[in-house]
């Protein structure tokens, strides 16, 4: 994670009077901060903000001494696989047979019975999150969370968010949950077996094994119960599924994708039938579904139920949420997709940014031209495709980029 857009909850802390650096040496010099001017300038301001939240200056001096930016963070920030790789390639990479077998072997974990009863989130969805986030706890990340978040904050693109997470991480240390030396995670500051951000840990992590601690790093029950709590708070609906693959008829209006929210019966009237020819459960048949075409008209189609979007509160990526759901189906004994993923050409960051810039120039609004092909870009592209008499599936391909530039 994220790295990602997760559930953020404000941290309640009391304020202290502002720290005056006129009365003491500059913090960056005093603590041996090693960096270019942009980083030391940011650090001076942040030190004041952190002290004003109530964090002890002795803790700040100890934990921030010798701080420097991590050059790996900026590189990884630009290469997020959920947004950079073709969706089909991403899904095939995260749903391999080895991972499916490993997940099935963990379905009998004793903690799952209590977690499912308490939060209503099925074990197979939690196994999907666990697999995607850390390979069932084996790959939690080895980057210094404090340094990673400081690097993101100083860079400025997501300063307010990163500073909030950095203050939360310092509060985790101050509360004695885990020492700085063990506070490791991803380049984006996500931590533990289910990769929670520091602010999410503070507000939503729970004790799943009954030992009085919230140890998402070393306790699988704690990590899984915390993930279930996060999903429940994000809107998970007990007793409902997450999505179903559907087959669309010739001449279908692809512009309906990521558009109206309607029941499965409404979609069936439009020609969208379940790919497995099964029937919908009573609960699912009443739920409002959204049509997803992650690889465009040539790839598999899905009717996503509200629980799909609860997973996206964990990581706001269509590819990630599909990965979790498809893994969950396989863990539960289901088969693969009926419609195969098409062969897709990876798009460079420059191509994606150029496409967004072209949409903006032609009067459409994909959001910032940052190379992240999210909902805003897909909606703008569908409008452009419709205006040009093309299948409005919102799928950005090399051919579409060429036409946009032309």
C-alpha positions in Angstrom: 0.0 0.0 0.0 -1.3 2.4 -0.8 1.4 4.2 -1.8 -2.2 4.3 -2.1 -5.6 6.1 -1.0 -6.8 4.4 2.2 -9.3 5.3 4.9 -7.8 8.3 6.7 -9.0 9.4 10.1 -7.8 12.5 11.9 -5.5 12.0 14.8 -6.7 13.7 18.0 -3.8 15.4 19.7 -3.4 18.4 21.9 -1.5 21.5 20.8 1.6 23.0 22.5 2.9 26.5 22.1 4.9 27.1 18.9 8.5 26.2 19.1 10.8 29.1 18.6 14.0 28.3 16.7 15.3 31.8 17.5 16.0 30.5 21.0 17.9 27.4 19.9 20.1 26.2 17.0 18.2 25.3 13.8 16.7 21.8 14.2 18.1 20.6 10.9 21.7 21.5 11.8 21.3 20.4 15.5 20.0 17.0 14.5 22.4 16.4 11.7 19.7 16.4 8.9 21.5 15.5 5.6 19.8 16.9 2.6 19.5 19.5 -0.1 18.0 22.9 0.7 14.4 21.8 -0.2 14.5 19.1 2.4 16.1 21.0 5.2 13.7 23.9 4.6 10.7 21.5 4.8 12.2 19.9 7.9 12.4 23.1 9.8 8.7 23.8 9.2 7.7 20.2 10.0 9.6 20.1 13.3 7.5 23.1 14.5 4.3 21.5 13.4 5.1 18.1 15.0 6.0 19.8 18.3 2.7 21.7 18.2 0.7 18.5 18.1 2.0 17.5 21.5 4.9 15.2 20.5 7.8 15.6 23.0 10.8 17.4 21.6 13.0 14.7 23.1 11.2 12.1 21.0 11.5 14.3 17.9 15.2 14.9 18.5 15.8 11.2 19.0 13.7 9.8 16.1 14.5 12.5 13.5 18.2 12.8 14.1 20.3 12.3 10.9 17.1 12.2 8.7 17.7 12.4 4.9 15.5 11.8 1.9 15.3 8.4 0.4 15.9 8.6 -3.4 14.1 5.2 -3.9 10.8 6.7 -2.8 10.4 9.1 -5.7 11.3 6.4 -8.2 8.8 3.9 -6.7 6.1 6.6 -6.5 6.2 6.9 -10.3 6.0 3.2 -10.9 3.0 2.0 -9.0 2.1 -1.3 -10.7 -1.6 -0.9 -10.1 -1.7 2.1 -12.3 1.3 1.6 -14.6 0.9 -2.1 -15.9 -1.9 -3.2 -18.1 -4.7 -4.5 -15.9 -4.6 -8.0 -17.5 -0.9 -8.4 -16.9 -1.3 -7.1 -13.4 -4.1 -9.6 -12.6 -2.2 -12.5 -14.1 0.8 -11.6 -12.1 -1.0 -11.5 -8.7 -3.3 -14.6 -9.2 -0.8 -17.3 -10.0 -1.5 -20.9 -9.1 1.2 -20.9 -6.3 -0.5 -18.0 -4.6 -3.9 -19.7 -4.9 -2.7 -22.9 -3.3 -1.0 -20.9 -0.5 -4.2 -19.1 0.2 -6.3 -22.2 0.2 -3.9 -23.8 2.7 -4.6 -20.8 5.1 -8.4 -20.9 5.0 -8.5 -22.9 8.2 -6.7 -20.3 10.3 -8.6 -20.5 13.7 -8.9 -16.7 14.0 -11.1 -16.4 10.9 -14.2 -17.7 12.6 -14.2 -14.9 15.2 -13.2 -12.3 12.6 -16.0 -13.2 10.2 -18.6 -13.2 13.0 -17.4 -9.8 14.3 -16.9 -7.9 11.1 -18.9 -9.8 8.5 -16.0 -9.9 6.0 -15.4 -13.3 4.5 -12.1 -15.0 5.1 -11.4 -15.4 1.4 -11.5 -11.6 0.9 -9.2 -11.2 3.9 -6.9 -13.8 2.4 -6.9 -11.8 -0.8 -5.9 -8.6 1.0 -3.2 -10.5 2.9 -1.8 -12.1 -0.3 -1.8 -8.8 -2.2 -0.3 -6.7 0.5 2.5 -8.9 1.8 2.4 -12.4 0.4 0.7 -13.7 3.5 3.1 -11.7 5.8 6.4 -12.6 4.1 7.0 -9.3 2.3 6.1 -6.4 4.6 8.7 -4.0 3.2 12.0 -3.1 4.6 12.0 0.7 4.2 12.2 3.1 7.1 8.6 4.4 7.4 9.7 7.7 9.0 12.2 8.4 6.2 9.8 7.4 3.4 7.0 9.6 4.7 9.5 12.5 5.2 10.7 12.1 1.6 7.1 12.2 0.3 6.3 15.2 2.4 9.3 17.2 1.4 8.7 16.5 -2.3 5.5 18.5 -1.9 3.1 16.6 -4.2 1.2 15.1 -1.3 2.6 17.2 1.6 -0.4 17.5 3.8 -1.2 13.8 3.6 2.4 12.7 4.1 3.0 15.0 7.1 -0.2 13.7 8.7 1.0 10.1 8.3 4.5 11.0 9.5 3.0 12.6 12.7 0.9 9.4 13.1 4.0 7.2 12.8 5.8 9.3 15.4 2.7 8.9 17.7 2.9 5.1 17.2 6.5 5.2 18.5 5.6 7.5 21.3 2.8 5.2 22.5 5.2 2.2 22.6 3.5 0.1 20.0 6.7 -0.6 18.1 10.2 1.0 18.2 11.6 3.0 15.3 14.1 0.3 14.4 11.2 -2.1 13.7 8.9 0.4 12.0 9.5 -0.8 8.5 7.1 -0.8 5.6 6.6 0.2 2.0 7.9 3.3 0.2 4.5 4.9 0.9 4.6 4.2 4.6 2.2 1.3 4.7 3.1 -1.2 7.5 2.6 -4.7 8.6 1.1 -7.9 7.2 -1.9 -6.0 5.8 0.0 -2.8 5.0 -1.9 -0.2 7.0 -1.0 3.5 7.0 0.0 4.9 10.4 -3.2 7.0 10.8 -5.3 4.0 9.9 -3.4 1.9 12.4 -4.1 4.4 15.2 -7.8 4.5 14.5 -8.7 1.1 13.2 -6.1 -1.5 14.2 -7.4 -4.1 16.7 -6.2 -6.9 18.9 -7.1 -10.1 17.1 -5.3 -12.7 19.2 -6.3 -11.4 22.7 -2.8 -10.6 24.0 -3.6 -6.9 24.6 -1.5 -5.6 21.7 -2.2 -4.4 18.2 0.7 -6.1 16.5 0.0 -6.1 12.7 3.7 -6.9 12.1 4.1 -10.2 13.9 0.5 -11.4 14.6 -1.6 -12.6 11.6 -4.8 -12.5 13.7 -4.1 -8.9 14.6 -3.4 -8.0 11.0 -6.4 -9.8 9.6 -8.8 -8.5 12.2 -7.5 -5.0 11.6 -8.0 -5.3 7.8 -11.6 -6.6 8.5 -12.3 -3.6 10.7 -11.0 -1.3 8.0 -13.2 -2.9 5.3 -16.3 -2.9 7.6 -15.8 0.8 8.3 -15.3 1.3 4.6 -18.8 0.0 3.9 -18.5 -3.8 3.5 -22.0 -5.3 3.4 -22.4 -8.6 5.3 -23.8 -11.4 3.2 -23.2 -9.9 -0.2 -20.6 -10.8 -2.9 -18.1 -8.5 -4.5 -18.6 -8.8 -8.3 -19.5 -11.3 -11.0 -18.1 -11.7 -14.5 -20.7 -11.0 -17.2 -20.8 -11.6 -21.0 -22.1 -8.7 -23.1 -24.0 -9.0 -26.4 -22.9 -7.6 -29.8 -23.8 -3.9 -30.1 -23.7 -3.3 -26.3 -23.4 0.3 -25.2 -20.0 0.3 -23.6 -20.5 3.9 -22.5 -22.5 2.4 -19.6 -19.3 1.2 -18.0 -18.6 2.9 -14.6 -21.9 4.7 -15.1 -25.3 3.8 -13.8 -25.8 1.7 -10.7 -28.6 -0.8 -11.3 -29.7 -4.2 -10.1 -28.5 -7.4 -11.9 -32.0 -7.7 -13.4 -31.7 -4.3 -15.1 -28.3 -5.2 -16.5 -29.7 -8.5 -17.8 -32.4 -6.6 -19.7 -29.5 -4.8 -21.4 -28.0 -8.2 -22.3 -25.4 -8.6 -19.6 -25.7 -12.2 -18.4 -23.5 -14.0 -15.8 -20.6 -15.7 -17.6 -21.0 -18.8 -15.4 -24.7 -18.9 -16.2 -25.4 -19.1 -12.5 -28.1 -17.3 -10.6 -27.8 -14.3 -8.2 -28.3 -14.8 -4.5 -31.3 -13.0 -2.9 -29.1 -10.3 -1.4 -27.0 -9.8 -4.5 -30.0 -9.6 -6.8 -31.2 -6.5 -4.9 -27.8 -4.8 -4.8 -26.9 -1.9 -7.2 -24.1 -3.0 -9.5 -21.7 -1.0 -11.7 -20.4 -2.3 -15.0 -16.6 -2.5 -15.2 -14.5 -3.0 -18.4 -10.9 -3.0 -17.0 -9.4 -3.9 -20.4 -11.9 -2.3 -22.6 -14.5 -4.0 -24.9 -12.1 -6.8 -25.8 -11.5 -8.0 -22.2 -13.6 -9.5 -19.4 -16.6 -7.5 -18.0 -17.8 -7.4 -14.4 -20.8 -6.3 -12.5 -19.3 -4.9 -9.4 -21.4 -4.9 -6.2 -20.9 -2.3 -3.4 -18.4 -4.6 -1.7 -16.0 -4.1 -4.6 -15.9 -0.4 -3.7 -15.4 -1.2 -0.1 -12.1 -3.0 -1.1 -11.2 0.2 -3.0 -11.3 2.1 0.3 -8.3 -0.1 1.2 -6.5 0.8 -2.0 -8.2 3.0 -4.6 -7.2 1.0 -7.6 -9.5 -0.9 -9.9 -6.7 -3.4 -10.6 -6.0 -4.0 -6.9 -9.6 -4.5 -6.0 -10.1 -6.9 -8.9 -7.0 -8.8 -7.8 -8.4 -9.2 -4.2 -11.8 -10.3 -5.4 -10.6 -12.8 -8.1 -8.2 -14.3 -5.6 -11.0 -14.7 -3.1 -13.1 -16.5 -5.6 -10.3 -18.9 -6.4 -9.5 -19.5 -2.7 -13.2 -20.4 -2.2 -12.9 -23.1 -4.9 -14.1 -21.1 -7.9 -12.6 -21.3 -11.4 -11.0 -18.8 -13.7 -12.5 -16.2 -15.9 -14.6 -17.2 -19.0 -13.3 -14.3 -21.1 -9.5 -14.2 -21.2 -7.5 -11.1 -20.7 -6.4 -9.6 -24.1 -2.8 -9.0 -25.1 -2.1 -5.5 -24.0 0.7 -3.1 -24.7 2.3 -1.4 -21.7 2.0 2.4 -21.9 4.9 4.6 -20.8 4.4 7.3 -18.3 5.0 9.8 -21.1 2.3 8.3 -23.3 -0.3 8.3 -20.5 0.5 12.0 -19.6 0.4 12.9 -23.3 -3.1 11.3 -23.6 -4.3 13.2 -20.6 -2.9 16.5 -21.9 -4.5 15.9 -25.3 -7.9 15.3 -23.6 -7.5 18.6 -21.6 -6.6 20.4 -24.8 -9.7 19.1 -26.6 -12.0 20.3 -23.8 -12.3 17.1 -21.7 -11.4 16.9 -18.0 -9.3 13.8 -17.0 -7.9 15.6 -13.9 -4.2 16.4 -13.7 -1.9 15.1 -16.4 0.0 12.9 -14.0 0.0 9.6 -15.9 -2.3 7.9 -13.5 -5.2 6.4 -15.5 -7.9 6.6 -12.9 -11.7 7.1 -13.0 -11.4 10.7 -14.1 -9.3 9.8 -17.1 -11.5 6.9 -18.1 -14.6 9.1 -17.9 -13.0 11.8 -20.0 -11.9 9.3 -22.5 -15.4 7.7 -22.8 -16.8 11.2 -23.6 -14.1 11.7 -26.2 -14.7 8.3 -27.8 -18.4 8.8 -27.9 -18.0 12.2 -29.6 -15.7 10.6 -32.2 -18.0 7.6 -32.9 -15.8 5.1 -31.2 -16.8 2.3 -28.7 -16.9 4.3 -25.5 -15.2 1.7 -23.3 -12.8 4.2 -21.6 -9.8 2.0 -22.5 -6.5 3.8 -23.3 -4.7 1.9 -25.9 -1.7 2.8 -28.2 -4.2 3.3 -31.1 -6.4 5.6 -29.0 -3.3 7.6 -27.9 -2.2 8.0 -31.5 -5.6 9.3 -32.5 -5.7 11.6 -29.5 -2.4 13.1 -30.4 -3.5 13.4 -34.0 
